[in-house]
């Protein structure tokens, strides 16, 4: 279980493979294991892959504060410095994609290419997500009802605090820990991280929808056809000046594409990162 100290915190990380540097950044409530379950075994054959647990996640330290995407971007810079990772291809999923975009604004020289898998733009679009007509609410409530077998009260169907707390009661669904009870502290920490952003208590800093136009790097944006974060996907596709798009078929898990469509994601990534190897895959995507 390798760890490295960055900015006074210990970060759990893993490196495997040889070749150009490829850094993978997981989303809110996840950890590096999600990448290793599905994608790293293939990617490490072509790249030196670096994965890590964000602060407050997995086996990394969990300070009481410092959970904005700017904080996370500074952690990423420090981690790359400590591990001697030069300008890299960087991939982010969901909130991890938001971290990568913030990192690109702060340290453009540290990236060569960007891959965004189901970006959320949680802080920039928080006001939109808070609305009762956000398309994510039915998906979240219906999924929780199916997993718990208990209906959610009508007045709680748009109550993020209430819905996240229900997750504690649902056993882990994927990976080696499948069937085990969830760590209550981890779930509550996600809630503590997310609520200030969600309710607009925390500034979004440099990362805004408008600021996306200042990110010149070649970027691949991957989204699912039935994603609940289509507004964020449209924003990055329209604003990023050098953006290639790829739409995956709608899946049961919607937002968690790495678990449901890992093979398709890897194919699109290879075609984008190494276009000479697979020149035609992204045509018409």
Buried (B, 14 or more C-beta within 10 A) or exposed (E): EEBBEBBEBBBBBBBBBEEBBBBBBBBBBBBBBBBBBBBBBBBBEBBBBBBBBBBBBBBBBBEEEBBBBBBBBBBBBBBBEBBEBEBBBBBBBBBBBBBBBBBBBBBEEBBBBBBBBBBBBBBBBBEEBEEEEBBBBEBBBEBBBEBEEEEBEEEEBBBBEBBBBBBBBBEEEEBEEEEEEBEEEBBBBBBBBBBBBBEEEBEBBBBBBEBBEBBEBBBBBBBBEBBBBBBBBEBBBEBBEEBBBBBBEEBEBBBBBBBBBBEBBBBBBBBBBBBEEBEEBBEEB
